[in-house]
Amino acid sequence: MIAEELDNIYIDSVWFNSPNHKVNDKNELNFRIINTSSEKLENVELNINIENYRKTLFVDIPAKGSKSSMITYTDKTNGIKKGVITAVDKHVFFDDAFYFSYAVQNSSNVLLINGKDQIPNFGIIYSLDNFYKTKEQEVTAITREDFSGRDLIVLNGVNDLSTGLQTYLEEFISTGGTIALFPGTKPNTNDWNNFLSKVELPMLGKTVSSGTKIKSLEYEDPFFDGMFEQQAQSLNLPSVSKSYQAIKSKSRSNDLITLQNGLPLLSYTETEGLSFMFYSSIHPDFGKFATDALFSSVLLRLGETSKRKTPLYLEIGNDANYPIYQEINSEEALHIRNTEFDFIPQQSEISGVTYLALNKLDNLSDLNAGNYEISNSEKYGAVSLNYNRIESNLALMNAAEITQLFGDNDETTVKYNQMSADSNFSSLDIDKPFPYWKVCIVLTLIFVATEMLLVRLIK
């Protein structure tokens, strides 16, 4: 069928340069808009609405192409922020708006697990900023409940990793948590290497005491973004008197700090969550790194980046679960609602994280794109839903492309008819299969009549 109009413009994605949002910090919001028409479009109007922030942009989009743009703004208050970017389009309307939401953080919850070789510096540094809510627990008294609601877990001078602690850490990472590992002076290498292999970090080797001055920092890694005014090679970098050899046989880690002997001092891997490993002991017997400003900077950045994030948006019908990291205090059912729709999603809990199932609704087809609140008697956040953009591209297949879909099958015959909106469907020349059902009905009637005749003759 010949389409009357194939032109369409739509926004297919939005993203932030930094996943962390704090009051008065600069947000850099990116978005991409698609033009499916064969003509370049100029001065396409885009309206951006994020809580009390309003902005109108005019962009040019190349023919059958896309245009990415960015805006900057700041959030003045904490809490959930709901946004929408709307393109002014004259043709297709269902995909003109793209919804998103995020949280401006007011705190990060840190759990310090203290071992035999612990030092007080961790707690002191985090106590200097009210943004960090810190709890300390001895490694011998740790329970699964201690991990609930935490964003960052720090092992402070721990030598032995029990099976239970390893399990708790694995579960925490699997739900998007961040861990930072600072071993003691006599780590049990069997315990540590068993766990490090699970999180794909280099394993611990022998103790090394030569070439242990810091050689370089990986400034280009997002972890260090904004931490230093310049990437000066002449920075007075500290040293450690001893470090642990990092064995990288099966790891896929990223090194953040490298020693002069070529070994990493700080590495991390990213799976469902983030795992950081310090390949020395923070104890004074291994040097004075804990008293250097670099240690404080690294520790604070760990706290900033560890805040667990919810998705900016989900796609109706495709994305399955939405996580809620805070503890649900009420026994009332959670609702996802806005002014037009209200439903109760299925819930499940894994390692203290509540997941809401969004693809198991009886009336999923009635769910519209938009920003929704997650609440019962209390508010727990917001979720933004968008339609799948696969139907936004109105391009049609030609005869060759359709034939290719059927493959090289000699028994398949493809016939094409051209239609338009004015075509008469009854006039189409369609090859219909032979109507065998009519033959079956005739034969059935003949057999029934024959049977009746035979019964009469026999009597």
C-alpha positions as CSV (number, residue, x, y, z in Angstrom):
1,M,0.0,0.0,0.0
2,I,1.3,3.5,-0.8
3,A,1.6,5.5,2.3
4,E,0.1,9.0,2.2
5,E,2.7,10.5,4.5
6,L,6.0,9.1,5.7
7,D,7.4,12.2,7.5
8,N,7.9,12.0,11.2
9,I,10.1,13.5,13.9
10,Y,10.5,12.0,17.4
11,I,12.8,12.0,20.4
12,D,14.3,8.5,20.9
13,S,16.5,9.0,24.0
14,V,17.6,11.3,26.8
15,W,20.7,11.0,29.1
16,F,22.8,13.0,31.5
17,N,26.5,13.4,31.3
18,S,26.7,12.6,35.0
19,P,24.4,10.2,36.8
20,N,24.7,12.1,40.1
21,H,22.4,15.0,40.9
22,K,22.8,17.4,43.9
23,V,21.4,20.8,44.7
24,N,23.0,23.6,42.8
25,D,25.2,21.2,40.8
26,K,25.2,21.7,37.0
27,N,23.0,19.2,35.1
28,E,23.9,18.5,31.5
29,L,20.9,16.9,29.8
30,N,21.3,15.4,26.4
31,F,18.6,14.3,23.9
32,R,18.4,13.0,20.4
33,I,15.7,13.8,17.9
34,I,15.1,11.8,14.7
35,N,13.9,13.0,11.3
36,T,12.5,10.3,9.0
37,S,11.6,12.5,6.1
38,S,13.7,13.0,3.0
39,E,14.0,16.7,3.6
40,K,16.1,18.7,6.0
41,L,14.0,20.3,8.7
42,E,14.9,23.7,10.1
43,N,13.8,25.4,13.3
44,V,11.9,22.4,14.7
45,E,10.4,23.6,18.0
46,L,11.2,21.6,21.2
47,N,9.7,22.4,24.6
48,I,11.5,21.3,27.7
49,N,9.7,21.1,31.0
50,I,11.5,19.9,34.2
51,E,9.5,20.9,37.3
52,N,9.9,24.7,37.5
53,Y,12.4,24.8,34.6
54,R,11.1,25.8,31.2
55,K,13.0,26.2,27.9
56,T,12.1,26.3,24.2
57,L,14.7,25.4,21.6
58,F,14.7,25.4,17.8
59,V,16.9,22.8,16.1
60,D,17.8,21.8,12.5
61,I,17.6,18.1,11.7
62,P,19.2,16.6,8.6
63,A,17.1,14.6,6.1
64,K,16.7,10.9,7.2
65,G,19.1,11.7,10.1
66,S,19.3,12.8,13.7
67,K,20.5,15.7,15.9
68,S,21.8,15.5,19.4
69,S,21.6,18.5,21.6
70,M,22.4,19.4,25.2
71,I,21.0,21.9,27.8
72,T,22.5,22.9,31.2
73,Y,20.5,23.8,34.3
74,T,20.6,23.5,38.1
75,D,18.2,22.0,40.6
76,K,17.5,24.3,43.5
77,T,15.8,21.7,45.8
78,N,16.1,18.0,46.7
79,G,13.6,15.4,45.7
80,I,12.1,13.7,42.7
81,K,12.2,15.7,39.4
82,K,9.9,14.9,36.5
83,G,10.6,16.1,33.0
84,V,9.2,15.9,29.5
85,I,10.7,17.1,26.2
86,T,8.0,17.7,23.5
87,A,8.6,18.1,19.8
88,V,6.1,20.1,17.7
89,D,5.2,17.8,14.9
90,K,2.5,18.2,12.2
91,H,2.1,14.5,11.3
92,V,2.4,11.7,13.9
93,F,1.5,12.7,17.5
94,F,1.9,9.6,19.8
95,D,5.6,10.0,20.0
96,D,6.0,13.7,20.3
97,A,6.7,13.7,24.0
98,F,9.5,11.9,25.8
99,Y,9.2,11.5,29.6
100,F,12.0,11.1,32.2
101,S,12.5,11.5,36.0
102,Y,15.4,11.4,38.5
103,A,16.2,12.1,42.1
104,V,18.2,15.0,43.5
105,Q,20.0,13.4,46.3
106,N,20.1,14.6,49.8
107,S,22.2,11.9,51.4
108,S,24.3,8.8,50.7
109,N,24.1,5.9,53.2
110,V,27.5,4.3,54.0
111,L,28.3,1.2,56.0
112,L,31.8,0.8,57.3
113,I,32.7,-2.8,58.1
114,N,35.7,-2.6,60.5
115,G,38.3,-5.4,60.7
116,K,41.3,-6.0,63.0
117,D,43.5,-3.4,61.1
118,Q,40.8,-0.7,60.9
119,I,41.7,3.0,61.1
120,P,39.4,5.8,62.2
121,N,40.0,8.0,59.1
122,F,37.1,6.6,57.2
123,G,34.5,7.6,59.8
124,I,36.1,10.9,60.4
125,I,36.2,11.9,56.7
126,Y,32.5,11.0,56.1
127,S,31.4,12.7,59.3
128,L,32.7,16.1,58.0
129,D,29.8,16.2,55.4
130,N,26.2,15.9,56.4
131,F,25.5,14.4,53.0
132,Y,26.9,11.1,54.2
133,K,24.9,9.0,56.7
134,T,27.4,6.5,58.2
135,K,27.0,3.4,60.2
136,E,30.0,1.4,61.6
137,Q,29.9,-2.4,62.3
138,E,32.5,-4.9,63.4
139,V,33.1,-7.6,60.7
140,T,32.4,-10.3,63.3
141,A,28.9,-9.0,64.0
142,I,27.8,-8.2,60.5
143,T,24.3,-9.4,59.4
144,R,22.3,-9.2,56.1
145,E,20.1,-6.5,57.7
146,D,23.1,-4.2,58.0
147,F,23.1,-3.9,54.2
148,S,19.5,-2.8,53.8
149,G,19.2,0.8,52.5
150,R,22.9,1.3,52.0
151,D,24.6,2.8,48.9
152,L,28.2,2.1,49.7
153,I,29.9,-0.7,51.7
154,V,33.5,-0.1,52.8
155,L,35.7,-2.8,54.2
156,N,38.1,-1.1,56.6
157,G,41.2,-3.2,57.4
158,V,39.5,-6.6,57.1
159,N,41.7,-9.7,56.9
160,D,39.2,-12.6,56.9
161,L,36.2,-12.7,54.5
162,S,33.7,-15.3,55.9
163,T,31.4,-17.1,53.5
164,G,28.5,-15.2,54.9
165,L,30.1,-11.8,54.3
166,Q,31.0,-12.8,50.8
167,T,27.4,-13.8,50.1
168,Y,26.1,-10.5,51.5
169,L,28.6,-8.5,49.4
170,E,27.6,-10.4,46.2
171,E,23.9,-9.9,46.8
172,F,24.6,-6.2,47.4
173,I,26.5,-5.8,44.2
174,S,23.8,-7.7,42.2
175,T,21.2,-5.0,43.2
176,G,23.4,-2.1,42.0
177,G,25.4,-1.4,45.2
178,T,29.0,-0.2,45.4
179,I,31.7,-1.7,47.5
180,A,35.2,-0.4,48.4
181,L,37.7,-3.0,49.7
182,F,40.6,-2.0,51.9
183,P,42.3,-5.1,53.2
184,G,44.3,-5.4,56.4
185,T,48.0,-6.1,56.9
186,K,47.5,-9.9,56.8
187,P,44.7,-10.8,54.5
188,N,43.6,-14.4,54.1
189,T,44.5,-14.7,50.4
190,N,42.2,-17.8,49.9
191,D,39.2,-15.8,51.2
192,W,40.1,-12.7,49.3
193,N,40.9,-14.3,46.0
194,N,37.8,-16.4,46.1
195,F,35.7,-13.2,46.4
196,L,37.9,-11.1,44.0
197,S,37.5,-13.7,41.3
198,K,33.7,-13.5,41.6
199,V,33.7,-9.7,41.1
200,E,36.3,-10.0,38.3
201,L,39.0,-8.0,40.1
202,P,42.7,-8.9,40.1
203,M,43.6,-11.4,42.8
204,L,46.0,-10.7,45.7
205,G,49.6,-11.9,45.3
206,K,52.7,-11.4,47.4
207,T,53.7,-8.2,49.3
208,V,55.8,-5.8,47.3
209,S,58.0,-3.1,48.8
210,S,59.9,-1.6,45.8
211,G,58.5,1.0,43.3
212,T,55.6,1.7,45.5
213,K,55.4,5.5,44.9
214,I,52.3,6.5,42.9
215,K,53.2,7.1,39.3
216,S,50.0,8.2,37.7
217,L,46.2,8.7,38.0
218,E,43.8,7.8,35.2
219,Y,42.5,11.3,34.8
220,E,40.3,10.4,31.8
221,D,38.3,7.9,33.9
222,P,34.8,9.3,34.9
223,F,35.7,8.6,38.5
224,F,38.1,11.5,38.6
225,D,36.0,13.9,36.6
226,G,36.1,17.3,38.2
227,M,38.3,16.3,41.1
228,F,41.4,18.2,39.9
229,E,41.7,21.6,38.3
230,Q,44.5,20.4,36.1
231,Q,46.1,17.1,35.0
232,A,49.6,18.2,36.1
233,Q,52.3,15.5,36.0
234,S,54.1,17.4,38.7
235,L,51.5,16.8,41.4
236,N,53.1,15.7,44.6
237,L,51.7,12.2,44.6
238,P,52.0,10.2,47.8
239,S,53.4,6.7,48.2
240,V,52.8,3.5,50.2
241,S,55.7,1.6,51.8
242,K,54.2,-1.8,50.8
243,S,51.5,-3.0,48.4
244,Y,50.0,-6.3,47.3
245,Q,50.8,-7.7,43.9
246,A,47.7,-7.6,41.6
247,I,47.3,-10.8,39.5
248,K,45.2,-10.0,36.4
249,S,44.9,-13.4,34.8
250,K,41.1,-13.3,34.4
251,S,40.0,-9.9,35.5
252,R,38.6,-7.1,33.4
253,S,39.4,-4.3,35.8
254,N,40.1,-0.6,35.2
255,D,43.1,0.9,37.0
256,L,42.6,4.3,38.6
257,I,45.9,4.7,40.4
258,T,49.2,3.1,39.2
259,L,52.5,2.7,41.1
260,Q,55.9,3.2,39.6
261,N,56.4,-0.6,39.5
262,G,53.5,-0.9,37.1
263,L,51.1,-2.5,39.6
264,P,47.7,-0.9,40.3
265,L,47.0,0.6,43.7
266,L,43.3,1.2,43.1
267,S,41.2,-0.7,40.5
268,Y,37.5,-1.3,39.9
269,T,35.1,-3.4,37.9
270,E,31.6,-2.7,36.9
271,T,29.0,-5.4,36.8
272,E,25.5,-4.8,38.2
273,G,27.2,-2.6,40.7
274,L,30.7,-1.2,41.3
275,S,33.6,-3.0,43.1
276,F,36.7,-1.0,44.1
277,M,39.9,-2.7,45.4
278,F,42.8,-1.0,47.2
279,Y,45.9,-3.1,46.6
280,S,47.7,-2.2,49.9
281,S,46.7,-1.9,53.5
282,I,45.5,1.5,54.7
283,H,47.2,0.7,58.1
284,P,50.2,2.9,59.1
285,D,52.4,-0.2,58.8
286,F,52.0,0.1,55.0
287,G,52.6,3.8,54.7
288,K,50.9,7.2,55.3
289,F,48.5,7.2,52.4
290,A,45.5,7.6,54.8
291,T,46.8,11.0,55.8
292,D,47.1,12.4,52.3
293,A,44.5,14.6,50.7
294,L,44.3,12.1,47.8
295,F,42.9,9.5,50.2
296,S,40.2,11.9,51.4
297,S,39.3,12.9,47.8
298,V,39.0,9.2,46.7
299,L,36.8,8.4,49.7
300,L,34.4,11.3,49.1
301,R,34.2,10.5,45.4
302,L,33.3,6.9,46.3
303,G,30.5,8.2,48.4
304,E,29.3,10.5,45.7
305,T,29.2,8.0,42.9
306,S,27.8,5.1,44.9
307,K,24.3,6.5,45.3
308,R,22.1,3.9,43.6
309,K,20.2,5.3,40.6
310,T,16.8,4.4,39.3
311,P,16.2,4.3,35.5
312,L,15.6,7.7,33.8
313,Y,12.7,6.1,31.9
314,L,11.3,2.7,31.0
315,E,9.7,1.5,27.7
316,I,6.1,0.2,28.0
317,G,6.0,-3.5,27.3
318,N,9.7,-4.1,27.1
319,D,11.3,-3.1,30.4
320,A,10.3,-5.4,33.2
321,N,11.3,-4.2,36.7
322,Y,11.7,-0.9,38.5
323,P,13.8,-0.9,41.7
324,I,13.0,0.9,44.9
325,Y,16.1,1.0,47.2
326,Q,14.6,2.6,50.3
327,E,12.8,0.5,52.9
328,I,9.1,0.3,52.4
329,N,7.7,1.2,55.9
330,S,4.0,0.7,55.3
331,E,2.2,-2.6,54.7
332,E,-0.1,-0.9,52.2
333,A,0.2,-1.9,48.6
334,L,2.3,0.4,46.4
335,H,0.5,2.2,43.6
336,I,1.8,3.6,40.3
337,R,-0.4,6.5,39.4
338,N,-1.0,9.8,37.7
339,T,-4.2,11.8,37.0
340,E,-5.3,9.3,34.3
341,F,-4.2,5.9,35.5
342,D,-3.7,4.0,38.8
343,F,-2.6,0.4,39.2
344,I,-0.9,-1.9,41.7
345,P,2.1,-3.7,40.3
346,Q,3.4,-7.0,41.4
347,Q,6.3,-6.7,43.9
348,S,9.3,-8.8,44.7
349,E,12.2,-8.3,47.1
350,I,15.9,-9.2,46.6
351,S,18.5,-8.3,49.1
352,G,16.5,-5.5,50.6
353,V,15.5,-4.0,47.2
354,T,11.9,-3.9,46.1
355,Y,11.2,-4.5,42.4
356,L,8.0,-3.5,40.8
357,A,6.9,-5.5,37.7
358,L,5.6,-3.3,35.0
359,N,5.0,-5.8,32.2
360,K,2.6,-8.1,34.0
361,L,-0.6,-6.0,33.9
362,D,-3.9,-7.3,32.8
363,N,-4.6,-3.9,31.2
364,L,-1.1,-3.1,29.9
365,S,-2.6,-1.9,26.6
366,D,-4.4,0.9,28.5
367,L,-1.1,2.2,30.0
368,N,-0.1,5.5,28.5
369,A,3.3,7.2,28.2
370,G,3.8,9.7,31.0
371,N,5.3,10.4,34.4
372,Y,3.9,8.4,37.3
373,E,4.2,8.6,41.1
374,I,5.1,5.6,43.2
375,S,3.3,5.8,46.5
376,N,1.0,4.4,49.1
377,S,0.5,6.6,52.1
378,E,4.1,7.7,51.5
379,K,5.9,8.7,48.4
380,Y,8.8,6.5,47.2
381,G,9.7,8.0,43.9
382,A,8.5,8.3,40.3
383,V,8.7,6.2,37.1
384,S,8.6,7.6,33.6
385,L,7.1,5.5,30.8
386,N,7.5,5.9,27.0
387,Y,6.2,4.1,24.0
388,N,8.5,1.9,22.0
389,R,9.9,4.1,19.1
390,I,9.9,1.2,16.6
391,E,6.6,2.4,15.2
392,S,7.9,5.9,14.9
393,N,9.8,5.1,11.7
394,L,7.1,4.9,9.0
395,A,9.4,3.8,6.2
396,L,8.1,0.9,4.2
397,M,9.8,-2.1,2.7
398,N,10.1,-2.4,-1.1
399,A,9.4,-5.6,-3.0
400,A,12.9,-6.9,-2.9
401,E,13.1,-6.5,0.9
402,I,9.8,-8.2,1.5
403,T,10.9,-11.1,-0.7
404,Q,14.1,-11.4,1.2
405,L,12.2,-11.8,4.4
406,F,10.7,-15.1,3.1
407,G,14.2,-16.4,2.3
408,D,15.2,-18.6,-0.6
409,N,12.2,-20.9,-0.7
410,D,11.2,-22.1,-4.1
411,E,7.8,-23.1,-2.8
412,T,7.0,-19.5,-1.8
413,T,5.4,-17.2,-4.4
414,V,5.1,-13.5,-3.5
415,K,2.7,-11.4,-5.5
416,Y,2.4,-7.6,-5.2
417,N,-0.6,-5.3,-5.6
418,Q,-0.3,-1.5,-5.4
419,M,-2.9,0.3,-3.3
420,S,-3.6,3.8,-2.2
421,A,-6.2,5.3,0.1
422,D,-8.6,5.6,-2.9
423,S,-8.2,1.9,-4.0
424,N,-11.2,-0.4,-4.0
425,F,-10.3,-3.5,-2.0
426,S,-12.8,-5.6,-3.8
427,S,-11.0,-5.1,-7.1
428,L,-7.7,-6.6,-5.8
429,D,-6.4,-9.5,-7.8
430,I,-5.7,-11.9,-4.9
431,D,-4.8,-15.5,-5.6
432,K,-7.0,-17.5,-3.2
433,P,-6.2,-21.0,-2.1
434,F,-8.5,-23.8,-3.4
435,P,-11.6,-23.9,-1.2
436,Y,-11.2,-27.5,0.0
437,W,-13.8,-26.9,2.8
438,K,-16.6,-26.8,0.2
439,V,-15.6,-30.2,-1.2
440,C,-15.5,-31.7,2.4
441,I,-19.1,-30.4,3.0
442,V,-20.4,-31.9,-0.3
443,L,-18.7,-35.3,0.4
444,T,-20.1,-35.3,3.9
445,L,-23.7,-34.8,2.6
446,I,-23.2,-37.6,0.0
447,F,-21.9,-40.1,2.7
448,V,-24.9,-39.2,5.0
449,A,-27.4,-39.7,2.1
450,T,-25.7,-43.0,1.1
451,E,-25.9,-44.3,4.7
452,M,-29.6,-43.5,5.0
453,L,-30.3,-45.2,1.7
454,L,-28.5,-48.4,2.7
455,V,-30.3,-48.5,6.0
456,R,-33.7,-48.4,4.3
457,L,-32.7,-51.1,1.7
458,I,-31.5,-53.5,4.5
459,K,-34.8,-53.1,6.4
